[in-house]
Amino acid sequence: MAGAYSPFGGQNPPHPPPPGTLVVDTVRDDRVGEFRGVAGPYWSLRPVRGGAEWEVDPAFVRLATTMERLRAENARCNARSEGRYL
């Protein structure tokens, strides 16, 4: 459709990573989430420590750095040891 809004500025959206990949939502204060899948034009992410999924525009997502992945895995282990549902 001519003139339609594209969140990617006319570019194709980035390719989604494999499910389970840790990524960072730069819109939400660099919140780390686990990629769960594609929901229309958005990507579904899940908090590493468990909780409700959220959707984000792929243009505002980047791969987590080594330190961010380490912190997220540590948080997941702590949540599991406390008996919280993941």
Sine and cosine of phi, psi and omega as CSV:
sin_phi,cos_phi,sin_psi,cos_psi,sin_omega,cos_omega
0.00,0.00,0.83,-0.56,-0.05,-1.00
-0.93,0.37,0.68,-0.73,0.05,-1.00
0.98,0.20,0.09,1.00,-0.01,-1.00
-0.94,0.33,0.55,-0.84,0.02,-1.00
-0.93,0.38,0.71,-0.71,0.09,-1.00
-0.79,-0.61,0.86,-0.51,0.00,-1.00
-0.92,0.40,-0.12,0.99,-0.04,-1.00
-0.95,-0.30,0.24,0.97,0.05,-1.00
0.88,0.48,0.61,0.79,0.00,-1.00
1.00,0.09,-0.09,1.00,0.02,-1.00
-1.00,0.01,0.40,-0.92,0.11,-0.99
-0.94,0.33,0.59,-0.81,0.03,-1.00
-0.89,0.45,0.43,-0.90,0.04,-1.00
-0.88,0.47,0.45,-0.89,0.04,-1.00
-0.94,0.34,0.69,-0.72,0.01,-1.00
-0.93,0.36,0.57,-0.82,0.04,-1.00
-0.98,0.22,0.16,-0.99,0.08,-1.00
-0.90,0.44,0.56,-0.83,0.05,-1.00
-0.81,0.58,0.65,-0.76,-0.01,-1.00
0.99,-0.11,-0.18,0.98,0.02,-1.00
-0.93,0.37,0.70,-0.72,0.05,-1.00
-1.00,0.10,0.82,-0.57,-0.01,-1.00
-0.77,-0.64,0.21,-0.98,-0.03,-1.00
-0.88,-0.47,0.78,-0.63,0.09,-1.00
-1.00,0.01,0.96,-0.27,-0.09,-1.00
-0.96,0.27,-0.27,0.96,0.03,-1.00
-0.98,0.22,-0.54,0.84,-0.06,-1.00
-0.97,-0.22,0.85,0.53,0.08,-1.00
0.81,0.59,0.69,0.73,0.03,-1.00
0.83,0.56,0.69,0.72,0.02,-1.00
-0.96,0.29,0.77,-0.63,-0.01,-1.00
-1.00,0.05,0.72,-0.69,0.03,-1.00
-0.62,-0.78,0.31,-0.95,0.04,-1.00
-0.99,-0.10,0.82,-0.57,0.01,-1.00
-0.90,0.43,0.79,-0.62,-0.03,-1.00
-0.93,-0.36,-0.50,0.87,-0.02,-1.00
0.31,-0.95,-0.07,-1.00,-0.02,-1.00
-0.97,-0.26,0.72,-0.69,0.04,-1.00
-0.81,-0.59,1.00,-0.03,-0.07,-1.00
0.91,0.41,-0.79,-0.61,0.01,-1.00
-1.00,0.09,-0.03,1.00,-0.09,-1.00
-0.94,-0.33,0.29,-0.96,0.11,-0.99
-0.96,-0.27,0.65,-0.76,0.06,-1.00
-1.00,-0.05,0.78,-0.62,0.03,-1.00
-0.85,-0.53,0.48,-0.88,0.00,-1.00
-0.83,-0.56,0.69,-0.73,0.06,-1.00
-0.85,0.52,0.61,-0.79,-0.06,-1.00
-0.91,0.42,-0.57,0.82,-0.02,-1.00
-1.00,0.07,0.12,0.99,-0.02,-1.00
0.99,-0.16,0.32,-0.95,0.01,-1.00
0.79,-0.62,-0.13,-0.99,-0.07,-1.00
-0.96,0.27,0.63,-0.78,0.06,-1.00
-0.95,0.32,0.37,-0.93,0.13,-0.99
-0.70,-0.72,0.29,-0.96,-0.01,-1.00
-0.93,-0.37,0.54,-0.84,-0.04,-1.00
-0.60,-0.80,0.53,-0.85,0.10,-1.00
-0.93,0.36,0.81,-0.58,-0.03,-1.00
-0.85,0.53,-0.35,0.94,0.02,-1.00
-0.92,0.40,-0.31,0.95,-0.05,-1.00
-0.93,-0.36,0.46,0.89,-0.01,-1.00
-0.85,-0.53,0.63,-0.78,0.10,-0.99
-0.68,-0.73,0.32,-0.95,0.05,-1.00
-0.93,0.36,0.57,-0.82,0.03,-1.00
-0.95,0.32,0.59,-0.80,0.07,-1.00
-0.96,0.26,0.16,-0.99,0.02,-1.00
-0.85,0.53,-0.70,0.72,0.00,-1.00
-0.91,0.41,-0.65,0.76,0.02,-1.00
-0.91,0.42,-0.63,0.78,0.04,-1.00
-0.91,0.42,-0.68,0.74,0.00,-1.00
-0.88,0.47,-0.72,0.70,0.03,-1.00
-0.88,0.47,-0.67,0.75,-0.01,-1.00
-0.91,0.41,-0.68,0.73,0.03,-1.00
-0.91,0.42,-0.61,0.79,0.05,-1.00
-0.90,0.43,-0.68,0.73,0.04,-1.00
-0.89,0.47,-0.62,0.78,0.03,-1.00
-0.90,0.43,-0.69,0.72,0.02,-1.00
-0.90,0.44,-0.66,0.75,0.03,-1.00
-0.89,0.45,-0.69,0.73,0.01,-1.00
-0.89,0.45,-0.66,0.75,0.01,-1.00
-0.90,0.44,-0.67,0.74,-0.02,-1.00
-0.92,0.38,-0.42,0.91,0.04,-1.00
-1.00,0.07,-0.02,1.00,0.04,-1.00
0.99,0.16,0.25,0.97,0.04,-1.00
-0.98,0.22,0.58,-0.81,0.00,-1.00
-0.93,0.38,0.71,-0.70,0.05,-1.00
-0.91,-0.42,0.00,0.00,0.00,0.00
